[in-house]
Amino acid sequence: MAKPTQIPPKVVATDFLRATLNALTIPAVEALLAQLPTTDVNTYHYDNDNPEKGWVEGNFHWMPVGRDRGNAGRIRLAGKPIYPLAERLVNGMEALIELKRLRELKQNSTASVPNSPREAVARYFGLPTLDQIPKSTAKVDGKPIRAYALELSRQLLLKLDFDKKRREFAVSIRDHGMGQTGAKMHKSLLSLGSSDKGDKPYLIGVFGQGGSSTYMASKCSWIVTRRAPDILAPGETDEVGWSVVRHIIPKGRRDPYFAYLTAHPDGRVPTFPAAAADALDFKNGSQFCHVGYDFGPFASAITRTMFQALNHVLYNPVLPFYTNIAGTTAPVSGNGYRLSDRKIKEPEILDKPFESRPIEIE
């Protein structure tokens, strides 16, 4: 049985992790990969029945996302490129909720299960639906609810960067939620169509699919994750899981697929010790960065329209989040919140009556 491939001793974990968290262009990601011994994509062809076939001891390899060589069609299911980014943000909201739930269970293993995401948000964060906040005079943790919600939004950040020289976008989504261990990253964040949410009515998604469509619009993506140390299960290691996802087009084959960098035939990813994350204040949660993101024909206007698009797609999200779009920062709480916050001089316009008319049949 192959041993997990280790990061070469010459690679300083903290420096490599810092470079990863700042890799916003294709050359920057390629520079990271160049430091690692990696088997060529045309040399190792993943075989689900025998993943060790062709495995080169001591090397990293490219393995299909979800360990499915036919994953390209499923990953390309999304429509507009903004939709999978919204899915990533929803995943981040779930990670924040689940962190609270796991901490609750640690204190009281018999605590009742919230019946919905909104019930969970009300219990764990003290928030009503976001469209009610503008008119609320309530306080949470001694703070006006709007100020509290703004502070909370910084637990989930979407950042859009634009490289003028290469004319490329990079989209990063960072949550400060539960995170994942490196040992389980391939079974969760890098899985496809599998989920452990079926018995958790307080979470939103269930099919384990939507966020993966971000790979479709990206030239490559990197992922860094760390499980919150206080919720580690017995036997789990406090570590940082890391990987890169890219589109593979094998020579002489007709089955292109999306693959991630793996350290073991069973799918486990490369890891770094927790000390590397501590040095960079990466305490817990996950960060996805989609490099070379293709926004399609509207790319030239995306820095002006992305804020509005996110408010539209996530009309009334369960939790607010924060955005940094090419240097312009603002919280996003959905169009429901924005409409509720408007001071309309003539509210009756929104309630215009229409006389009933008989149905005419020819």
SVG drawing of the C-alpha trace seen along z (x, -y; Angstrom):
<svg xmlns="http://www.w3.org/2000/svg" viewBox="-67 -61 82 64">
<polyline fill="none" stroke="black" stroke-width="0.4" points="0.0,0.0 1.4,-3.4 2.4,-5.8 1.0,-9.4 3.3,-11.7 4.9,-14.3 5.7,-17.9 9.5,-18.0 11.7,-19.0 13.0,-22.0 9.5,-23.5 8.8,-25.7 5.2,-25.0 4.5,-28.6 6.0,-30.2 4.2,-27.7 0.8,-28.3 1.3,-32.1 2.0,-31.9 -1.0,-29.7 -3.3,-32.2 -2.0,-34.9 -1.9,-32.9 -4.4,-34.9 -2.9,-34.2 -2.1,-31.1 1.7,-31.7 1.4,-32.0 -0.3,-28.6 2.1,-27.0 5.0,-28.3 3.5,-26.5 3.1,-23.3 6.6,-23.5 7.9,-23.0 6.2,-19.6 7.2,-16.2 4.1,-15.5 3.4,-12.7 2.4,-13.9 -1.3,-13.8 -0.7,-11.5 1.3,-9.0 -1.1,-8.3 -4.7,-7.5 -7.0,-7.0 -8.6,-3.6 -11.4,-3.3 -11.0,0.4 -7.2,0.2 -6.2,-3.4 -2.6,-2.3 -2.0,-1.2 0.7,-3.5 1.1,-5.3 4.6,-6.6 5.8,-6.4 6.8,-9.8 5.0,-11.8 1.7,-13.7 -0.9,-12.8 -4.0,-14.2 -7.2,-12.4 -10.7,-13.1 -12.9,-15.2 -15.3,-12.9 -13.0,-10.1 -15.2,-10.0 -13.5,-10.1 -16.8,-11.1 -17.3,-14.2 -17.0,-16.9 -20.7,-16.8 -21.9,-17.0 -19.5,-19.9 -20.7,-21.8 -24.4,-21.8 -24.5,-25.4 -25.9,-28.2 -24.5,-31.7 -21.1,-31.9 -22.5,-33.9 -24.7,-30.9 -21.9,-28.6 -20.3,-31.5 -23.6,-31.9 -23.5,-28.2 -20.1,-28.6 -21.4,-31.4 -24.3,-29.2 -21.8,-26.5 -19.9,-29.1 -23.1,-30.0 -23.7,-26.3 -20.1,-26.0 -20.8,-28.8 -24.1,-27.3 -22.5,-23.8 -19.7,-25.1 -22.3,-26.5 -24.2,-23.3 -21.2,-21.1 -20.1,-23.4 -23.6,-23.2 -23.5,-19.4 -20.2,-19.4 -21.8,-21.2 -25.1,-19.3 -25.2,-16.1 -29.0,-15.9 -29.7,-19.5 -32.6,-19.5 -32.1,-19.8 -33.1,-23.1 -35.9,-22.4 -34.7,-24.8 -31.7,-27.0 -33.6,-30.1 -34.4,-28.5 -30.7,-27.6 -29.7,-31.2 -32.2,-32.6 -30.8,-30.2 -27.1,-30.5 -26.8,-34.1 -29.9,-35.8 -30.9,-37.1 -34.4,-37.2 -34.8,-37.0 -32.5,-39.7 -35.2,-41.7 -36.6,-42.4 -33.4,-43.9 -33.7,-47.5 -36.9,-48.1 -35.8,-46.3 -34.7,-48.1 -33.5,-44.9 -30.0,-44.4 -27.8,-41.4 -24.8,-41.0 -25.5,-44.5 -25.1,-46.0 -27.8,-47.4 -28.8,-44.5 -27.6,-46.3 -24.1,-46.8 -24.1,-43.2 -25.1,-41.9 -22.4,-43.9 -19.8,-42.5 -21.1,-39.0 -20.9,-39.4 -17.1,-39.5 -17.1,-35.8 -17.8,-35.1 -16.0,-37.1 -16.1,-37.1 -13.2,-38.9 -12.9,-39.7 -9.4,-40.5 -8.5,-41.6 -5.0,-41.3 -4.7,-44.1 -1.7,-42.7 -3.2,-39.2 -6.8,-40.5 -7.9,-37.7 -10.2,-37.6 -9.7,-35.6 -12.6,-35.0 -11.9,-34.0 -14.5,-32.8 -13.3,-32.6 -15.5,-31.3 -14.6,-31.1 -16.8,-28.1 -16.1,-24.5 -13.5,-23.7 -12.4,-20.2 -9.5,-17.9 -7.0,-17.1 -7.8,-13.4 -11.5,-14.0 -11.2,-16.7 -11.5,-14.3 -14.7,-12.9 -16.3,-16.3 -15.0,-19.5 -13.7,-17.5 -16.5,-15.0 -19.2,-15.1 -22.8,-14.2 -22.2,-12.9 -23.5,-14.6 -23.9,-14.1 -26.7,-16.7 -29.7,-14.4 -30.4,-14.3 -29.6,-17.9 -32.7,-20.1 -30.9,-23.1 -28.5,-23.1 -29.5,-24.4 -28.0,-22.2 -28.3,-18.4 -26.9,-17.1 -23.2,-18.0 -23.1,-19.4 -23.6,-23.1 -20.4,-24.7 -18.3,-22.3 -19.5,-24.1 -17.1,-26.9 -14.4,-24.6 -16.1,-24.9 -15.6,-28.7 -12.0,-28.6 -8.7,-27.9 -7.7,-26.4 -8.8,-26.5 -7.1,-26.1 -8.6,-25.1 -7.2,-25.5 -9.1,-24.2 -8.6,-23.7 -11.0,-22.1 -11.8,-24.2 -9.5,-22.6 -12.2,-22.7 -14.6,-20.4 -12.0,-17.8 -13.3,-14.3 -11.1,-11.8 -8.3,-10.6 -8.5,-13.6 -5.4,-15.6 -5.3,-19.4 -3.8,-20.0 -4.3,-22.1 -5.6,-20.4 -4.6,-21.9 -5.2,-21.0 -5.5,-22.5 -8.2,-21.6 -7.7,-21.8 -9.2,-20.7 -7.4,-17.6 -7.4,-16.8 -5.5,-13.5 -3.6,-12.9 -5.2,-10.3 -8.4,-10.1 -11.9,-11.6 -12.8,-11.9 -11.6,-15.3 -12.3,-15.6 -11.6,-17.9 -8.9,-16.6 -7.3,-17.6 -3.8,-17.2 -3.7,-14.2 -1.1,-12.6 -2.5,-9.1 -4.3,-6.6 -7.3,-6.7 -7.8,-10.4 -6.2,-12.1 -4.8,-15.5 -1.5,-17.2 -1.4,-18.6 0.6,-21.1 1.0,-21.1 -1.3,-23.4 1.7,-25.6 1.8,-26.9 -1.8,-28.1 -1.2,-29.6 1.6,-31.7 -0.8,-33.1 -3.7,-33.5 -5.7,-30.9 -7.5,-29.5 -10.4,-27.6 -12.6,-27.4 -12.1,-27.1 -10.9,-29.2 -11.6,-28.6 -9.9,-30.6 -11.0,-30.3 -8.3,-31.6 -8.9,-32.8 -12.6,-33.0 -14.6,-33.4 -17.7,-35.6 -18.6,-35.3 -19.7,-38.1 -20.4,-40.4 -16.9,-40.2 -16.0,-43.8 -18.9,-45.0 -18.6,-42.5 -16.8,-44.8 -19.8,-47.2 -22.6,-44.7 -21.4,-41.9 -22.7,-43.5 -26.2,-43.8 -26.0,-40.3 -25.2,-38.7 -28.0,-40.7 -30.3,-39.4 -29.3,-35.8 -29.2,-35.6 -32.4,-37.6 -32.9,-36.9 -29.9,-34.8 -29.9,-33.3 -26.7,-35.1 -25.1,-38.2 -21.6,-38.2 -19.0,-40.7 -17.6,-41.6 -14.4,-43.2 -14.9,-43.7 -11.8,-45.1 -11.2,-47.2 -14.7,-48.3 -16.0,-46.8 -19.6,-46.3 -21.8,-43.8 -24.4,-41.8 -27.8,-41.0 -29.9,-40.5 -32.4,-42.6 -35.1,-41.7 -33.0,-43.7 -32.3,-46.5 -36.0,-46.9 -37.0,-46.9 -34.4,-49.6 -35.7,-52.0 -37.8,-55.0 -40.6,-55.2 -42.5,-58.4 -45.6,-56.9 -45.8,-53.3 -49.2,-52.9 -47.6,-52.7 -46.4,-49.3 -50.0,-48.3 -51.7,-49.6 -55.1,-48.0 -56.4,-46.6 -60.1,-46.2 -61.3,-42.6 -62.2,-41.9 -64.4,-39.0 -62.7,-36.3 -63.8,-36.6 -64.3,-33.4 -64.5,-33.5"/>
</svg>
